[in-house]
Structures are given as C-alpha cells and as structure tokens.
Amino acid sequence: MINTGIQTQLTLFSIVLLMILLFSIRKQNARKPVMNRLYRTILWTTVAILAMDATSIFVNGIDTPFGRFTLAFSIVMYYVLHIVIAGLWMFYAEYTINDTTKNFQQIAWLLSPIQIAVAIFSILSIRGDFIFRITTGNIYERGSYFYVISVITYGLIILTMLRIINLRHRIHKGDFYALLVFPIPPMIGGIIQISFEGLSLIFPGVALSLLIVYIYIQSQLTNTDHLTGLYNRREYDRMLEIKLENLRKGYTIGGILLDIDDFKKINDQFLHHTGDEALIAFANILKSSVNEDDFVARTGGDEFAIIFESKNTNRLEQIIDNINKSLEKFNQEKDKPYELHVSTGGLVFDENTHKDLTEFFKLLDQSMYQMKELHHKN
C-alpha cells in the first residue's frame, strides 16, 4: 500500500495546478468560445474527480453512517466521472479538428449508453462486487470487473487519438502535437496505478496534460487586440494558416480588408485619445455588420480584416453593404468631431479564377491598397 500522505499531497498539488489554470482562463476572450467552455469543463471535472479521490482516502476505514455514505458516494462519482472526462476530451478534440459542433450529437449517442451502464454498475457495486466493493469496516477494494472501466476509458481515448492522427491534415501543427501528447501522462499513470493498488496517478496525469494543452492550444486562443477587443495580427495570420490547410466542403471563403482613411488626421487634430475612440467605434461597426461565426481582426494601426465562410454567394456584398450603412449612420449622427471613411477590398475565393488560397489572399491584399490609392487620387 502507498503512504496516504504522499497520495494526498499529490492530489492537492494537482488541484492547485488546475485552479491556477482556471484562474488563468477566467477572463479569456477566446477565438473559439466552444473550445474555451469545453476546456473549462474538463478542468472543473478533473478537480471534482481529484476531490472525490481525496475524500475516499480520508473516509476509507471510517465505519460510521457518515463515513459509509461518503465513501460510497465519492467512489461512485470517481468512476462515473472517468467516462465524463474521456467524453469531454472527445468533444474537445473533435472541435479542434473540425472547428464545428456538427459531430457532437454522434459522439453523444456513442457515449450515452456507456455512461449509463457505468453509472448503474457503479451504484450496484455499493452492495455487490462489480467495479469495486466495500468490505467490512468500510474498506474500499477493487471489484472483480474493475478492469472493465480501464478498458472502456482507454478505448475511448485511443479512438480519439486515431481520429486525431487520421485527420491531422486539418489541424494546426502545434495543436496536433498537443492533442497527441494529452493521453500519454494519464495512460502511464494508469498503468502504474493498476500495478500498485492504493496509488492514484491517472488524474494527476490528466492535470499535467491539461497544462500542456493550455500552453500549446488554450493560450493561443487569447490573441485579441487590447483596445478594440477584436482579434489581433497574430491571430489573423494563424487563421489564414488554418484556412489554407482546411476549407470546409460546400463552403466558399471570402475576405474583406479595410483601412480607415485619413486616420492620422484624426490623431493629429483631436489627439490620440480620440483616435482610440474612433478605432473602437469602427471595431463595433464591423462586429455589428457580420455574423457571430465570422472572423474580425485588427491587423495594424488602422487596418482591419474580415474572413468569412458561407454557402451564400452574395455574402460579401451583404457584409460590405452592412458596413457602409453603419458608417453612413455614424457620420450622420454627428456626435463625434470626425467622420469615418474607409478603403475596402473584398474577394470571394473562386477555384476557377484563383490558383489556391495563398494567391487569393495576396490578391485580396492588393485590392484593398488599390482602393486606398484610388481614394487618395480623388
């Protein structure tokens, strides 16, 4: 048996690490809010499992009504949450791969019967000998079918890893390696845990994996411009790389580049504070002119970009029309000492016209500067 003091210290250290990660992402303005919510849920679920593990260690052998109830409850939740964690990881990996929730229902259909079966047999184990058993004196022991949980959990993880490997061409390289490494620490911990009863290393391993995911994936989702709240140049470049690697079937991609005309005059005439207000106002106009799924970034001092995917061939004209109407309304209100006018370049990718997306984005950039030059000539 492993010293309970060492196990408790390891569990508490893991909980502290997870709480630090939760605090770190508390105010994130993530590019992918679905991923952010899934990651946060995984963190909280892992904290709950570690808390259940620590509680079971504390009450193990305390043969009182409270001790018996607490041990049974904590062990049942411990095993039920095994499947929850594996399932959440499947959702997280799926969203990282496809950037959409369209396959979530299929994953839910796969997980639901497994989750229900594990919950039922965990509850039955309180009075029987299935996943675990509680012996005389309120002592926890592994049950006759303890290994079934390991097989199911690792089976789901391996299934997820195979999908990650199979669809690696859709994943950013840094994200791919982080997703691939994620299962390794808990799997190593699980192998050691199976060999040494009383030692719990799976979820401290998960805590380590979540730290890796935070460093290589989650921290990259916070790349926003501090002034406008839009995504910044780094995130724009990252988005271009993703789109170049993966264009969703049935969708066309479009881009709009915008540059505020004579922005330097606003700064020089009304000072930088007013210039900042103008940037914020224009950013709000852009956000109100696009759909929630469209990507809007501030790529330079007075330069902005919109990237969108749509099945609607008129989507480019709709967005530009929305922006122009909002700018017209803003200028007509005359509650600011300046007006906002922009040079705009917009294109929709056409495989018959553009050789590839790399060429498309170069032409998009050229079209915006041609519009700006035309504005200066006029």
C-alpha positions as CSV (number, residue, x, y, z in Angstrom):
1,M,0.0,0.0,0.0
2,I,1.1,3.5,-0.8
3,N,1.6,6.1,2.0
4,T,-1.7,8.1,2.1
5,G,0.2,11.3,3.0
6,I,2.1,11.2,-0.3
7,Q,-1.0,10.5,-2.2
8,T,-2.9,13.3,-0.5
9,Q,0.0,15.8,-1.3
10,L,0.0,14.7,-4.9
11,T,-3.8,15.1,-5.2
12,L,-3.7,18.6,-3.5
13,F,-0.8,19.7,-5.8
14,S,-2.8,18.6,-8.9
15,I,-5.9,20.5,-7.6
16,V,-3.8,23.7,-7.0
17,L,-2.4,23.4,-10.6
18,L,-5.9,23.1,-12.1
19,M,-7.2,26.0,-10.0
20,I,-4.3,28.2,-11.4
21,L,-5.3,27.2,-14.9
22,L,-8.9,28.0,-14.2
23,F,-7.9,31.4,-12.9
24,S,-5.7,32.0,-15.9
25,I,-8.5,31.5,-18.4
26,R,-11.2,33.2,-16.3
27,K,-11.1,36.4,-18.4
28,Q,-10.0,35.0,-21.7
29,N,-11.7,36.4,-24.8
30,A,-11.2,33.2,-26.8
31,R,-11.3,32.9,-30.5
32,K,-13.2,29.7,-30.0
33,P,-15.6,30.1,-27.1
34,V,-16.9,26.5,-27.5
35,M,-13.3,25.2,-27.0
36,N,-12.9,27.5,-24.1
37,R,-16.0,26.2,-22.4
38,L,-15.1,22.6,-23.0
39,Y,-11.6,23.2,-21.6
40,R,-13.0,24.9,-18.5
41,T,-15.5,22.0,-18.0
42,I,-12.6,19.4,-18.3
43,L,-10.7,21.4,-15.7
44,W,-13.6,21.5,-13.2
45,T,-14.5,17.8,-13.8
46,T,-10.8,16.9,-13.1
47,V,-10.9,18.9,-9.9
48,A,-14.1,17.1,-8.9
49,I,-12.5,13.7,-9.6
50,L,-9.4,14.6,-7.6
51,A,-11.7,15.9,-4.7
52,M,-13.6,12.6,-4.8
53,D,-10.3,10.7,-4.7
54,A,-9.0,12.7,-1.7
55,T,-12.4,12.3,0.1
56,S,-12.4,8.5,-0.4
57,I,-8.9,8.3,1.0
58,F,-9.9,10.3,4.0
59,V,-13.0,8.3,4.9
60,N,-11.7,4.9,3.9
61,G,-11.9,2.8,7.1
62,I,-14.2,5.2,9.0
63,D,-17.0,2.8,9.8
64,T,-19.8,5.3,10.7
65,P,-23.0,6.1,8.8
66,F,-21.4,9.3,7.5
67,G,-18.2,7.5,6.6
68,R,-20.0,4.7,4.8
69,F,-22.2,7.2,2.8
70,T,-19.3,9.5,1.9
71,L,-17.1,6.6,0.8
72,A,-19.8,5.1,-1.4
73,F,-20.7,8.4,-2.9
74,S,-17.1,9.5,-3.6
75,I,-16.2,6.2,-5.2
76,V,-19.3,6.1,-7.4
77,M,-18.7,9.6,-8.6
78,Y,-15.0,8.8,-9.2
79,Y,-15.8,6.0,-11.6
80,V,-18.7,7.8,-13.3
81,L,-16.5,10.8,-14.0
82,H,-13.9,8.6,-15.7
83,I,-16.2,8.4,-18.7
84,V,-17.2,12.0,-18.5
85,I,-13.6,13.1,-18.8
86,A,-13.0,10.7,-21.8
87,G,-16.2,12.1,-23.4
88,L,-15.3,15.7,-22.9
89,W,-11.9,15.0,-24.4
90,M,-13.6,13.5,-27.5
91,F,-15.7,16.7,-27.8
92,Y,-12.7,18.9,-27.4
93,A,-10.5,17.1,-29.9
94,E,-13.4,17.0,-32.4
95,Y,-13.9,20.7,-32.2
96,T,-10.2,21.3,-32.6
97,I,-10.2,19.2,-35.7
98,N,-13.3,20.5,-37.5
99,D,-14.0,23.9,-35.8
100,T,-17.6,23.0,-35.6
101,T,-20.1,21.1,-33.3
102,K,-21.8,19.2,-36.2
103,N,-20.5,15.8,-35.0
104,F,-21.2,16.3,-31.3
105,Q,-24.6,14.5,-31.5
106,Q,-23.0,11.4,-32.9
107,I,-20.4,11.5,-30.1
108,A,-23.2,11.9,-27.5
109,W,-25.0,8.9,-28.9
110,L,-21.8,6.8,-28.6
111,L,-21.2,8.0,-25.0
112,S,-24.7,7.9,-23.5
113,P,-25.2,4.1,-23.2
114,I,-21.6,3.7,-21.9
115,Q,-22.2,6.4,-19.3
116,I,-25.5,5.0,-18.2
117,A,-24.0,1.4,-17.9
118,V,-21.1,2.6,-15.9
119,A,-23.3,4.7,-13.6
120,I,-25.6,1.7,-13.0
121,F,-22.8,-0.8,-12.2
122,S,-21.1,1.8,-10.0
123,I,-24.2,2.1,-7.9
124,L,-24.7,-1.6,-7.8
125,S,-21.1,-2.0,-6.6
126,I,-22.0,-0.4,-3.3
127,R,-23.8,-3.6,-2.3
128,G,-22.1,-6.0,-4.7
129,D,-18.8,-6.9,-6.3
130,F,-18.6,-5.3,-9.7
131,I,-16.4,-2.2,-10.4
132,F,-15.5,-2.0,-6.7
133,R,-16.6,-3.4,-3.3
134,I,-16.8,-2.0,0.2
135,T,-15.8,-4.6,2.7
136,T,-16.4,-4.9,6.4
137,G,-15.0,-1.9,8.3
138,N,-15.9,0.4,5.4
139,I,-12.8,-0.5,3.4
140,Y,-12.6,0.2,-0.4
141,E,-11.3,-2.6,-2.7
142,R,-11.2,-3.0,-6.4
143,G,-14.1,-5.2,-7.7
144,S,-14.0,-8.2,-9.9
145,Y,-14.8,-6.1,-13.0
146,F,-12.5,-3.1,-12.1
147,Y,-10.5,-3.5,-15.3
148,V,-13.6,-3.0,-17.5
149,I,-13.5,0.7,-16.6
150,S,-9.9,0.9,-17.7
151,V,-10.7,-0.8,-21.0
152,I,-13.6,1.5,-21.7
153,T,-11.8,4.7,-20.8
154,Y,-8.6,3.8,-22.7
155,G,-10.7,2.6,-25.6
156,L,-12.4,6.0,-25.9
157,I,-9.0,7.7,-25.6
158,I,-7.4,5.5,-28.3
159,L,-10.4,6.1,-30.5
160,T,-9.9,9.8,-30.2
161,M,-6.2,9.5,-30.8
162,L,-6.8,7.5,-34.0
163,R,-9.2,10.2,-35.3
164,I,-6.6,12.9,-34.5
165,I,-4.0,11.1,-36.4
166,N,-6.3,10.3,-39.3
167,L,-7.4,14.0,-39.7
168,R,-4.1,15.6,-38.8
169,H,-4.1,17.5,-42.1
170,R,-6.9,19.6,-40.7
171,I,-5.1,20.5,-37.5
172,H,-2.6,23.2,-36.9
173,K,0.8,21.5,-36.3
174,G,1.2,22.9,-32.7
175,D,-2.4,21.8,-31.8
176,F,-1.8,18.3,-33.3
177,Y,1.2,17.5,-31.1
178,A,-0.6,18.8,-28.0
179,L,-3.7,16.7,-28.7
180,L,-1.5,13.7,-29.4
181,V,0.5,14.1,-26.2
182,F,-2.6,14.6,-24.0
183,P,-3.4,10.9,-23.3
184,I,0.2,9.9,-22.5
185,P,0.7,11.1,-18.9
186,P,-2.7,9.6,-17.7
187,M,-2.1,6.4,-19.6
188,I,1.3,6.0,-18.0
189,G,-0.2,6.9,-14.6
190,G,-3.0,4.3,-15.2
191,I,-0.5,1.5,-16.0
192,I,1.4,2.3,-12.8
193,Q,-1.9,2.6,-10.8
194,I,-3.1,-0.8,-12.0
195,S,0.1,-2.4,-10.7
196,F,0.1,-0.7,-7.4
197,E,-3.2,-0.6,-5.5
198,G,-3.6,2.4,-3.4
199,L,-1.7,4.7,-5.8
200,S,-3.8,7.1,-7.9
201,L,-1.9,8.7,-10.8
202,I,-4.4,8.9,-13.6
203,F,-5.9,12.2,-12.8
204,P,-2.7,13.9,-11.6
205,G,-1.5,12.8,-15.1
206,V,-4.6,14.5,-16.6
207,A,-3.7,17.7,-14.7
208,L,-0.3,17.6,-16.3
209,S,-1.8,17.0,-19.8
210,L,-4.2,19.9,-19.3
211,L,-1.2,22.2,-18.5
212,I,0.3,21.1,-21.8
213,V,-2.9,21.8,-23.7
214,Y,-3.1,25.2,-22.0
215,I,0.4,26.1,-23.1
216,Y,0.1,24.9,-26.7
217,I,-3.6,25.4,-27.5
218,Q,-5.6,27.5,-25.0
219,S,-3.1,30.2,-24.6
220,Q,-3.2,30.7,-28.4
221,L,-6.9,31.4,-28.2
222,T,-6.4,34.7,-26.3
223,N,-4.8,36.6,-29.1
224,T,-7.0,39.7,-29.1
225,D,-6.3,43.4,-29.6
226,H,-6.4,45.0,-26.1
227,L,-8.0,48.2,-27.4
228,T,-10.8,47.1,-29.7
229,G,-11.4,43.5,-28.4
230,L,-11.0,42.2,-32.0
231,Y,-8.5,39.5,-32.9
232,N,-5.0,40.7,-33.5
233,R,-2.5,40.3,-36.3
234,R,-1.0,37.2,-34.8
235,E,-4.5,35.6,-34.7
236,Y,-5.2,36.7,-38.2
237,D,-2.1,35.0,-39.5
238,R,-3.0,31.9,-37.6
239,M,-6.5,31.9,-39.1
240,L,-5.1,32.3,-42.6
241,E,-2.8,29.3,-41.9
242,I,-5.8,27.2,-40.7
243,K,-8.0,28.2,-43.7
244,L,-5.1,27.4,-46.1
245,E,-5.0,23.9,-44.6
246,N,-8.7,23.3,-44.3
247,L,-11.6,24.7,-46.3
248,R,-14.9,23.1,-45.3
249,K,-16.7,21.2,-48.0
250,G,-19.7,23.0,-49.5
251,Y,-18.5,26.4,-48.2
252,T,-16.8,29.3,-50.0
253,I,-14.4,31.6,-48.3
254,G,-14.3,35.3,-48.6
255,G,-12.2,38.1,-47.2
256,I,-12.5,41.8,-46.7
257,L,-9.6,44.2,-45.8
258,L,-10.4,47.7,-44.6
259,D,-8.3,50.7,-43.9
260,I,-9.6,53.9,-42.2
261,D,-9.0,56.8,-44.5
262,D,-7.0,59.8,-43.1
263,F,-6.8,58.3,-39.6
264,K,-3.6,60.2,-39.0
265,K,-5.5,63.4,-39.3
266,I,-7.9,62.3,-36.6
267,N,-5.0,61.6,-34.3
268,D,-3.2,64.8,-35.1
269,Q,-6.2,67.1,-34.9
270,F,-8.0,65.5,-32.0
271,L,-5.2,63.7,-30.1
272,H,-4.6,60.0,-29.7
273,H,-7.4,59.5,-27.1
274,T,-10.0,60.5,-29.8
275,G,-8.1,58.3,-32.3
276,D,-8.6,55.3,-29.9
277,E,-12.3,56.1,-29.6
278,A,-12.5,56.1,-33.5
279,L,-10.8,52.7,-33.6
280,I,-13.2,51.3,-31.0
281,A,-16.2,52.8,-32.8
282,F,-15.2,51.3,-36.1
283,A,-14.5,47.9,-34.5
284,N,-18.0,47.9,-33.1
285,I,-19.4,48.8,-36.5
286,L,-17.5,45.8,-38.0
287,K,-18.7,43.4,-35.3
288,S,-22.3,44.5,-35.8
289,S,-22.0,44.0,-39.5
290,V,-21.1,40.3,-39.5
291,N,-22.3,37.0,-38.2
292,E,-21.1,35.6,-34.9
293,D,-19.0,32.9,-36.7
294,D,-17.2,35.4,-38.9
295,F,-13.6,36.4,-38.1
296,V,-12.8,40.1,-37.5
297,A,-9.3,41.3,-36.7
298,R,-7.4,44.5,-36.3
299,T,-4.3,43.7,-38.3
300,G,-2.5,47.1,-37.9
301,G,-2.9,50.6,-36.6
302,D,-5.9,51.5,-38.7
303,E,-6.2,48.3,-40.7
304,F,-8.8,45.6,-40.2
305,A,-9.7,42.3,-41.8
306,I,-12.8,40.1,-42.0
307,I,-12.7,36.4,-43.0
308,F,-16.0,34.5,-43.5
309,E,-17.2,31.2,-44.8
310,S,-20.6,30.9,-46.4
311,K,-22.8,29.0,-48.7
312,N,-24.4,32.3,-49.8
313,T,-22.7,33.7,-52.9
314,N,-23.9,37.2,-52.0
315,R,-22.4,37.2,-48.5
316,L,-19.6,39.5,-49.5
317,E,-21.9,42.2,-50.8
318,Q,-24.2,41.9,-47.8
319,I,-21.3,42.5,-45.3
320,I,-19.9,45.5,-47.2
321,D,-23.4,46.9,-47.5
322,N,-23.9,46.5,-43.7
323,I,-20.6,48.3,-43.1
324,N,-21.4,51.1,-45.4
325,K,-24.9,51.7,-43.9
326,S,-23.5,51.7,-40.4
327,L,-20.8,54.1,-41.4
328,E,-23.3,56.4,-43.0
329,K,-25.5,56.3,-39.9
330,F,-22.4,57.0,-37.7
331,N,-21.4,60.0,-39.8
332,Q,-25.0,61.4,-40.0
333,E,-25.3,61.4,-36.2
334,K,-22.5,64.0,-36.0
335,D,-22.0,63.4,-32.3
336,K,-18.2,63.0,-32.9
337,P,-15.8,65.7,-34.1
338,Y,-14.8,63.5,-37.0
339,E,-16.3,61.2,-39.7
340,L,-15.2,57.7,-40.5
341,H,-14.5,56.7,-44.1
342,V,-12.7,53.5,-45.2
343,S,-11.0,52.0,-48.2
344,T,-12.2,48.4,-48.7
345,G,-11.0,45.5,-50.7
346,G,-13.1,42.3,-50.9
347,L,-13.0,39.0,-52.7
348,V,-14.7,35.6,-52.7
349,F,-12.5,32.6,-53.5
350,D,-13.2,31.1,-56.9
351,E,-11.3,27.9,-57.7
352,N,-11.7,28.7,-61.4
353,T,-10.1,32.1,-61.0
354,H,-7.7,31.7,-58.1
355,K,-5.0,29.1,-58.2
356,D,-5.2,28.5,-54.5
357,L,-6.0,30.3,-51.2
358,T,-2.4,31.7,-50.9
359,E,-2.9,33.5,-54.2
360,F,-6.4,34.5,-53.2
361,F,-5.2,36.3,-50.0
362,K,-2.4,38.1,-51.9
363,L,-5.0,39.4,-54.4
364,L,-7.2,40.4,-51.6
365,D,-4.4,42.5,-50.1
366,Q,-3.7,44.1,-53.4
367,S,-7.4,45.0,-54.0
368,M,-7.5,46.9,-50.7
369,Y,-4.4,49.0,-51.5
370,Q,-5.8,49.7,-55.0
371,M,-8.9,51.1,-53.4
372,K,-6.8,53.2,-51.0
373,E,-4.8,54.7,-53.8
374,L,-8.0,55.5,-55.7
375,H,-9.3,57.3,-52.6
376,H,-6.1,59.4,-52.3
377,K,-6.3,60.3,-56.0
378,N,-9.9,61.5,-55.6
